[in-house]
């Protein structure tokens, strides 16, 4: 899926490494952020 201009980023809920969950973009607040997804070993 590709975002177009003025289109809102979809909400993603992802597990944190240390436990719990992170909601993106909600937990980023009003600042810029970088999120890395590591697939691990398949």
C-alpha positions as CSV (number, residue, x, y, z in Angstrom):
1,X,0.0,0.0,0.0
2,X,1.3,3.4,-0.9
3,X,0.3,6.6,0.9
4,X,-0.8,9.6,-1.1
5,X,-0.4,13.3,-0.2
6,X,-2.5,14.3,2.8
7,X,-3.4,10.6,3.5
8,X,-3.2,9.6,7.2
9,X,-0.8,6.8,8.2
10,X,-2.7,3.7,9.2
11,X,-2.7,2.6,12.8
12,X,-0.3,-0.3,13.6
13,X,-0.1,-2.2,16.9
14,X,3.3,-4.0,17.3
15,X,4.8,-6.0,20.2
16,X,7.7,-4.4,22.0
17,X,10.9,-6.5,22.5
18,X,10.7,-6.0,26.3
19,X,7.0,-6.8,26.5
20,X,3.8,-4.8,25.9
21,X,2.7,-3.2,22.7
22,X,3.4,0.0,20.8
23,X,0.7,1.8,18.8
24,X,2.1,3.6,15.7
25,X,1.6,6.5,15.1
26,X,-0.2,7.2,18.4
27,X,2.8,6.5,20.7
28,X,5.1,8.7,18.7
29,X,3.2,11.9,19.7
30,X,3.7,14.9,17.5
31,X,7.3,14.3,16.6
32,X,9.1,12.5,13.8
33,X,10.2,9.0,14.4
34,X,11.8,6.0,12.8
35,X,10.5,2.5,13.2
36,X,12.6,-0.5,12.3
37,X,11.0,-3.9,11.6
38,X,13.3,-6.9,11.9
39,X,12.0,-10.2,10.6
40,X,14.5,-12.3,12.5
41,X,15.5,-15.7,11.1
42,X,13.2,-17.5,8.8
